[in-house]
Amino acid sequence: YMKNGHVFLSCARSEGWNLPLIEAMACGTPAIYSACCAQMEFAKNKGLPVKVIGEKPALDANYNHFNTVVGNYYEPDFEDLARVMRDSFENYTDHKKRALEEAKLIHRDFNWDRIGEIGAKTLQEFIDNYKEPEDTNTISINYIGKPKVEILGDVSKEYEVEFINRETNEVIHKQTINNNMWTACSKEYYIPWLIKINNKEHSRLELEGQRVLISLDSNSLGDTIGWTPYAVEFAKKHKCKVILSTFHNDWFKNLEAYKDIEWLEPGNSTGCIAHYKIGWFRDNNQKWENFDMHPRQCNTIPMQATSSDILGLEEKELNHGLDFPKGKRPYKEKYIVIGPNATSGCKEWVYGNWVTLCKLLQQQGYKVISLTKGEWKLDGVVNHYNQPLDVVANYLHHADLFIGLGSGLSWLNWALNKHTIMINGFSDKNHEFTSRVTRIMNDDACFPCWTNRNFVFDAGDWDWCPIHKGTEKQHICQKSITPMQVFKVIKNRLINKKLHNIYNMNKIYLTEEEKKE
């Protein structure tokens, strides 16, 4: 291939000695390469070099294997590369002739006998100048992800390494290693680390003035809204520069609350002292018991506490708003928005219940607007599917009321500082937000499976119901809530303007007239 090919193309940011390049030159094949790195030992003044603009930090590269590399790489001049490639084609005869002559020089200067001479000379110089190494090894510590200690050097020695929570003085992990070995603690959530080596303090994780990367593992609407505000609190607490990566940066980055946050698109990397991932992470048994990624079982705590737990912050409800332009009112008449669908069957409410509820609302003089992500048509109302999020936000902003489920649209309405009627019996009453919400549930029907530590939600099973799947009681937590019960709550909200946090259906009693209706 080297001999039969017309041109060999190798233009890298970082190379060692580049064996394929010297092979091509030895074959008399015109070779294009970046004019940098160790390959210049044999390639200088030969072939078709491409200019180098300068150097860039290796951490700027969009390659996963560069994420923890310290140092620089070269940046080729890609305009010069284009020129060199065209030149190799247009003046191929001249370049081929010169390459054949340069191949003779490669054979002369880099044949195996010559390499043997160089190797022997290098070894002799090493022997002549050899000195016993000093009794010191290099200790390298990295806090990106899990904390890691590496000992590098030629001095044979044992090191007892302790990873300690300096607030509690708990030794979370301890291991003895030798030189040219490493050890790490498995915990990846925030812990104020103190690292001792051979019983002496060697390093503390101090974040003040440092760059810290926080990245959201989920792109869902509710998760993003619920978890993002804690990046601001983390930056304030530690007086550090937070670089935040979400799948929806545009929703937040122009808001005053986030003015000190640096934004990073998912998949990109940046230099930082520590990196914390926010999400729900399963263990090796596919359960929510991955206590290396979060200190408490994620489905058993309030959803926003996922973020505060991982970042070591106070558990409190936070909402810094969203950056959506407020447009004109879409309808002149008074209207109510409903969000009737969700990402799982256990969250949804019976279709017929929505139809009945909407008729009751229309009898009160309200237009009913249904907003859904997919095409989910509800008879007798105005259906809007797959609208851009800014349009959806505008509908919610001007609505007289929003009625939804434990889903992303309810989180969006909450983030817009609007009151939400939430029909939700599948999770604990404090799992979603607790402010600006009237939550309707039925404790007597079935206990909340979503937030039970013994159950793990299966996103691939629409009919997931760990207690009653396949029976008439499947999703009874939602089905047991009737349209008239919900309507009575809404009527109180709209007419009497009463604010309620939780309505347990077993505590709501209907009049005989209401039961007949």
Secondary structure in CASP SS format (residue, H / E / C, confidence):
PFRMAT SS
TARGET T0000
AUTHOR 0000-0000-0000
METHOD secondary structure of the structure
MODEL  1
Y C 1.00
M C 1.00
K C 1.00
N C 1.00
G C 1.00
H C 1.00
V C 1.00
F E 1.00
L E 1.00
S E 1.00
C C 1.00
A C 1.00
R C 1.00
S C 1.00
E C 1.00
G C 1.00
W C 1.00
N C 1.00
L H 1.00
P H 1.00
L H 1.00
I H 1.00
E H 1.00
A H 1.00
M H 1.00
A H 1.00
C C 1.00
G C 1.00
T C 1.00
P C 1.00
A E 1.00
I E 1.00
Y E 1.00
S E 1.00
A C 1.00
C C 1.00
C C 1.00
A C 1.00
Q C 1.00
M H 1.00
E H 1.00
F H 1.00
A H 1.00
K C 1.00
N C 1.00
K C 1.00
G C 1.00
L E 1.00
P E 1.00
V E 1.00
K C 1.00
V E 1.00
I E 1.00
G E 1.00
E E 1.00
K E 1.00
P E 1.00
A H 1.00
L H 1.00
D H 1.00
A C 1.00
N C 1.00
Y C 1.00
N H 1.00
H H 1.00
F H 1.00
N C 1.00
T C 1.00
V C 1.00
V C 1.00
G C 1.00
N E 1.00
Y E 1.00
Y E 1.00
E E 1.00
P E 1.00
D C 1.00
F H 1.00
E H 1.00
D H 1.00
L H 1.00
A H 1.00
R H 1.00
V H 1.00
M H 1.00
R H 1.00
D H 1.00
S H 1.00
F H 1.00
E H 1.00
N C 1.00
Y H 1.00
T H 1.00
D H 1.00
H H 1.00
K H 1.00
K H 1.00
R H 1.00
A H 1.00
L H 1.00
E H 1.00
E H 1.00
A H 1.00
K H 1.00
L H 1.00
I H 1.00
H H 1.00
R H 1.00
D H 1.00
F C 1.00
N C 1.00
W H 1.00
D H 1.00
R H 1.00
I H 1.00
G H 1.00
E H 1.00
I H 1.00
G H 1.00
A H 1.00
K H 1.00
T H 1.00
L H 1.00
Q H 1.00
E H 1.00
F H 1.00
I H 1.00
D H 1.00
N C 1.00
Y C 1.00
K C 1.00
E C 1.00
P C 1.00
E C 1.00
D C 1.00
T C 1.00
N C 1.00
T E 1.00
I E 1.00
S E 1.00
I E 1.00
N E 1.00
Y E 1.00
I E 1.00
G C 1.00
K C 1.00
P C 1.00
K E 1.00
V E 1.00
E E 1.00
I E 1.00
L E 1.00
G C 1.00
D C 1.00
V C 1.00
S C 1.00
K C 1.00
E E 1.00
Y E 1.00
E E 1.00
V E 1.00
E E 1.00
F E 1.00
I E 1.00
N E 1.00
R C 1.00
E C 1.00
T C 1.00
N C 1.00
E E 1.00
V E 1.00
I E 1.00
H E 1.00
K E 1.00
Q E 1.00
T E 1.00
I E 1.00
N E 1.00
N C 1.00
N C 1.00
M E 1.00
W E 1.00
T E 1.00
A E 1.00
C C 1.00
S C 1.00
K C 1.00
E C 1.00
Y C 1.00
Y C 1.00
I C 1.00
P C 1.00
W E 1.00
L E 1.00
I E 1.00
K E 1.00
I E 1.00
N C 1.00
N C 1.00
K E 1.00
E E 1.00
H E 1.00
S E 1.00
R E 1.00
L C 1.00
E C 1.00
L C 1.00
E C 1.00
G C 1.00
Q C 1.00
R E 1.00
V E 1.00
L E 1.00
I E 1.00
S E 1.00
L E 1.00
D C 1.00
S C 1.00
N C 1.00
S C 1.00
L H 1.00
G H 1.00
D H 1.00
T H 1.00
I H 1.00
G H 1.00
W H 1.00
T C 1.00
P C 1.00
Y H 1.00
A H 1.00
V H 1.00
E H 1.00
F H 1.00
A H 1.00
K H 1.00
K H 1.00
H H 1.00
K C 1.00
C C 1.00
K E 1.00
V E 1.00
I E 1.00
L E 1.00
S E 1.00
T C 1.00
F C 1.00
H C 1.00
N H 1.00
D H 1.00
W H 1.00
F C 1.00
K C 1.00
N C 1.00
L C 1.00
E H 1.00
A H 1.00
Y H 1.00
K C 1.00
D C 1.00
I C 1.00
E E 1.00
W E 1.00
L C 1.00
E C 1.00
P C 1.00
G C 1.00
N C 1.00
S C 1.00
T C 1.00
G C 1.00
C C 1.00
I C 1.00
A E 1.00
H E 1.00
Y E 1.00
K E 1.00
I E 1.00
G C 1.00
W C 1.00
F C 1.00
R C 1.00
D C 1.00
N C 1.00
N C 1.00
Q C 1.00
K C 1.00
W C 1.00
E C 1.00
N C 1.00
F C 1.00
D C 1.00
M C 1.00
H C 1.00
P C 1.00
R C 1.00
Q C 1.00
C H 1.00
N H 1.00
T H 1.00
I C 1.00
P C 1.00
M C 1.00
Q C 1.00
A H 1.00
T H 1.00
S H 1.00
S H 1.00
D H 1.00
I H 1.00
L C 1.00
G C 1.00
L C 1.00
E C 1.00
E C 1.00
K C 1.00
E C 1.00
L C 1.00
N C 1.00
H C 1.00
G C 1.00
L C 1.00
D C 1.00
F C 1.00
P C 1.00
K C 1.00
G C 1.00
K C 1.00
R C 1.00
P C 1.00
Y C 1.00
K C 1.00
E C 1.00
K C 1.00
Y E 1.00
I E 1.00
V E 1.00
I E 1.00
G C 1.00
P C 1.00
N C 1.00
A C 1.00
T C 1.00
S C 1.00
G H 1.00
C H 1.00
K H 1.00
E C 1.00
W C 1.00
V C 1.00
Y H 1.00
G H 1.00
N H 1.00
W H 1.00
V H 1.00
T H 1.00
L H 1.00
C H 1.00
K H 1.00
L H 1.00
L H 1.00
Q H 1.00
Q H 1.00
Q C 1.00
G C 1.00
Y C 1.00
K E 1.00
V E 1.00
I E 1.00
S E 1.00
L E 1.00
T E 1.00
K C 1.00
G C 1.00
E C 1.00
W C 1.00
K C 1.00
L C 1.00
D C 1.00
G C 1.00
V C 1.00
V E 1.00
N E 1.00
H E 1.00
Y E 1.00
N C 1.00
Q C 1.00
P C 1.00
L H 1.00
D H 1.00
V H 1.00
V H 1.00
A H 1.00
N H 1.00
Y H 1.00
L H 1.00
H H 1.00
H H 1.00
A C 1.00
D C 1.00
L E 1.00
F E 1.00
I E 1.00
G E 1.00
L C 1.00
G C 1.00
S C 1.00
G H 1.00
L H 1.00
S H 1.00
W H 1.00
L H 1.00
N H 1.00
W H 1.00
A H 1.00
L C 1.00
N C 1.00
K C 1.00
H C 1.00
T E 1.00
I E 1.00
M E 1.00
I E 1.00
N C 1.00
G C 1.00
F C 1.00
S C 1.00
D C 1.00
K C 1.00
N C 1.00
H C 1.00
E C 1.00
F C 1.00
T C 1.00
S C 1.00
R C 1.00
V E 1.00
T E 1.00
R E 1.00
I E 1.00
M E 1.00
N C 1.00
D C 1.00
D C 1.00
A C 1.00
C C 1.00
F C 1.00
P C 1.00
C C 1.00
W C 1.00
T C 1.00
N C 1.00
R C 1.00
N C 1.00
F C 1.00
V C 1.00
F C 1.00
D C 1.00
A C 1.00
G C 1.00
D C 1.00
W C 1.00
D C 1.00
W C 1.00
C C 1.00
P C 1.00
I C 1.00
H C 1.00
K C 1.00
G C 1.00
T C 1.00
E C 1.00
K C 1.00
Q C 1.00
H C 1.00
I H 1.00
C H 1.00
Q H 1.00
K H 1.00
S C 1.00
I C 1.00
T C 1.00
P H 1.00
M H 1.00
Q H 1.00
V H 1.00
F H 1.00
K H 1.00
V H 1.00
I H 1.00
K H 1.00
N H 1.00
R H 1.00
L H 1.00
I H 1.00
N H 1.00
K C 1.00
K C 1.00
L C 1.00
H C 1.00
N C 1.00
I E 1.00
Y E 1.00
N E 1.00
M H 1.00
N H 1.00
K H 1.00
I C 1.00
Y C 1.00
L C 1.00
T C 1.00
E H 1.00
E H 1.00
E H 1.00
K H 1.00
K H 1.00
E C 1.00
END
